[in-house]
Amino acid sequence: MLAKGGDAVGDALAAGVPTVISDISSLPEVCGDAAVRLPELSAAAVAAALEPLLRDPARRQELGARGRARAAQFSSAAAAAGHLRVYRRALG
């Protein structure tokens, strides 16, 4: 999947879809090493990123597994636990 927006990226990662992102905004932070980053958003950059993925099933599987693991870090339960930690620290 080629993604430019956060919602689509999260869905792709959670589904284990190998994902190619533009290297802008918060996308690199959200994806970590679970997506291929484009240095620029151009047809040539997209083609250069997709060609190896189309030829390498092992790389697609690796990115899919990384994506599922990365998306799991952003679950509702993980967000709630993070908030609780911060609130507890703030309260001393």
ChimeraX attribute file (.defattr): number of C-alpha atoms within 10 A of each C-alpha:
attribute: neighborCount
match mode: 1-to-1
recipient: residues
	/A:1	14
	/A:2	20
	/A:3	16
	/A:4	16
	/A:5	13
	/A:6	15
	/A:7	9
	/A:8	14
	/A:9	24
	/A:10	22
	/A:11	14
	/A:12	22
	/A:13	26
	/A:14	20
	/A:15	14
	/A:16	22
	/A:17	21
	/A:18	24
	/A:19	25
	/A:20	23
	/A:21	24
	/A:22	22
	/A:23	16
	/A:24	14
	/A:25	11
	/A:26	11
	/A:27	19
	/A:28	17
	/A:29	10
	/A:30	18
	/A:31	22
	/A:32	13
	/A:33	13
	/A:34	23
	/A:35	27
	/A:36	21
	/A:37	22
	/A:38	18
	/A:39	13
	/A:40	13
	/A:41	14
	/A:42	11
	/A:43	9
	/A:44	10
	/A:45	14
	/A:46	19
	/A:47	10
	/A:48	12
	/A:49	19
	/A:50	17
	/A:51	10
	/A:52	12
	/A:53	18
	/A:54	10
	/A:55	10
	/A:56	10
	/A:57	11
	/A:58	10
	/A:59	14
	/A:60	18
	/A:61	15
	/A:62	13
	/A:63	23
	/A:64	22
	/A:65	18
	/A:66	22
	/A:67	27
	/A:68	20
	/A:69	15
	/A:70	21
	/A:71	20
	/A:72	15
	/A:73	12
	/A:74	14
	/A:75	12
	/A:76	10
	/A:77	11
	/A:78	12
	/A:79	11
	/A:80	11
	/A:81	12
	/A:82	11
	/A:83	12
	/A:84	12
	/A:85	10
	/A:86	11
	/A:87	11
	/A:88	9
	/A:89	9
	/A:90	8
	/A:91	6
	/A:92	6
